[in-house]
Amino acid sequence: MYEACFNTLIRVCYRYAHNRPDAIDWLNLSFVKIIQKLDKYDAAYPFEVWARKVTVNTIIDGYRKRKTEDVLMDPDDLSYVQDTTVAHDPITNFDDAEYIMEKVQCLTPKQRLVFNLFAVEGYTHEEIAQQLNITEGVSRVHLTQARTRLREMLGAPKKETNLKKNSSLD
């Protein structure tokens, strides 16, 4: 089982970890949980998909435990929440996924966690908020910050904002 799932699960762990030792720790913890929860596996679904879900949940649990040490952004600190839906997002249209994942490793742990849960795992902001005990707005802010930093690292042009001039100031 370890050999069959190793490559898939270590890639999941690397997406969330900042370094190799953290990824290996999460992988080992994940395998312990997989073995402990084997009785909950439903054979109607592929084992690898179930093991991946257990791994992601193990990582989320790890972030929850660290939350007291490294608190996620306080919703009272939010000056605004930017819309995160972009029709032609250079991040999602970039051809070299491995290069992007290298850049994802440069994000802060909070940004990396929310970006991976949203963009890679397909969680909604509501699900992320529930999993991490934060508000949806905080989840959106972390995703926006991650996308902004990734765009900068990938050399994508900054999004322009259309500010209407106040005619009384002319």
Secondary structure, 3 states (H helix, E strand, C coil): CHHHHHHHHHHHHHHHCCCHHHHHHHHHHHHHHHHHCHHHCCCCCCHHHHHHHHHHHHHHHHHHHHCCCCCCCCHHHCCCCCCCCCCCCHHHHCCCHHHHHHHHCCCCHHHHHHHHHHHHCCCCHHHHHHHHCCCHHHHHHHHHHHHHHHHHHHCCCCCCCCCCCCHHHC
